[in-house]
Amino acid sequence: MTAVIIGGVSVDTDDPCAVAAQLKVVRLTVVTGGSVTMTRFDQDEVRFSPANLPMLDAAIADYERQCAVKSGSARRRGARGVRWS
């Protein structure tokens, strides 16, 4: 078991479903402004979020794919063919 901290929660990296679920929580926090940092210099104020949403989305998609494979519900791509014998 290898545990990592994602959004303040310890998650087992051997469970891709748990990692995907916690990454979704982090993404929701970022999107709703929960991770916005504010800096003020005199009258000027700057707000920014240190997250990279495209990379976060890619990680979520990757762990969701791993979760589907592990649970046996992987989506099949492409058309299904019929073979006549």
N, C-alpha and C positions, 0 to 999 in steps of 0.2 A: 504494500500500500504506500503510495506516494501522495502526500497531501500538500495542497497549495492553498493559499489564502486568496479568495476572490471576493471582492466587495466586503471584506471583513469576516467572511465565513470560510471555515476550513472545508475543502472539498477534496475527495479522493479522485485522483486523476485516472485511476483504473476504471472509473464509472463515467463514461462519456455522457450519459444522460444527465447525471447530476451536474457535471461541468457545464453542459449546454443550458440547463435550467438556471444556474447561477449567473452565467454570462448574460442571459436575457434580463435578469434582474438588474445587473450592472448597466446594460444598455438602456433600460427604462429609466434608471436613475439619471443617466447622462442626458437623455432626450428631454426629460422633464425639468432639467436645470439643477438637479441635486448635486452635481459635481462642479458647479460653476465657481470659479475663483474670481474675486474682485480685488483690484489693486487701485489705489487712489494716490495721485500726486497733485497736491494742492486742489485745484478745481477740476482736474481731469480724472475721469474714472474709466477703468478698462475692466471688462468682464470677459472671461474666456473659460473654455472647458478643455482640460488637458487630454481628452480622449480622442482617438482616431476611429471614427465610426465605421469607415470601410473595412479596416482591419478587424474591428470587433465583430462586424457582420460576417466576415469571412471565417473567423474563428467559430462563431455560433453555427454557421452552415457546416463546417467541418465536423464539429462535435455532434451535431444532429445526425449527420451521415454515419458517423461511427456508432452512434446510439442505435440507429435503425439496423445497421449490420449486426450489432451485438444482440439486439432483441429479435432478429429474424424478420423484421418488417421493412427491409430495404426496398425502396421503390425501383421498379424496372423502367428502364428508358427505352424508347423506340417502339416501333410497331411489332406486334406479335405476328409471326408468320405461321402459315399452315403448310405442313409438308404432306404431300400426297404420295403414297407408296404404291 
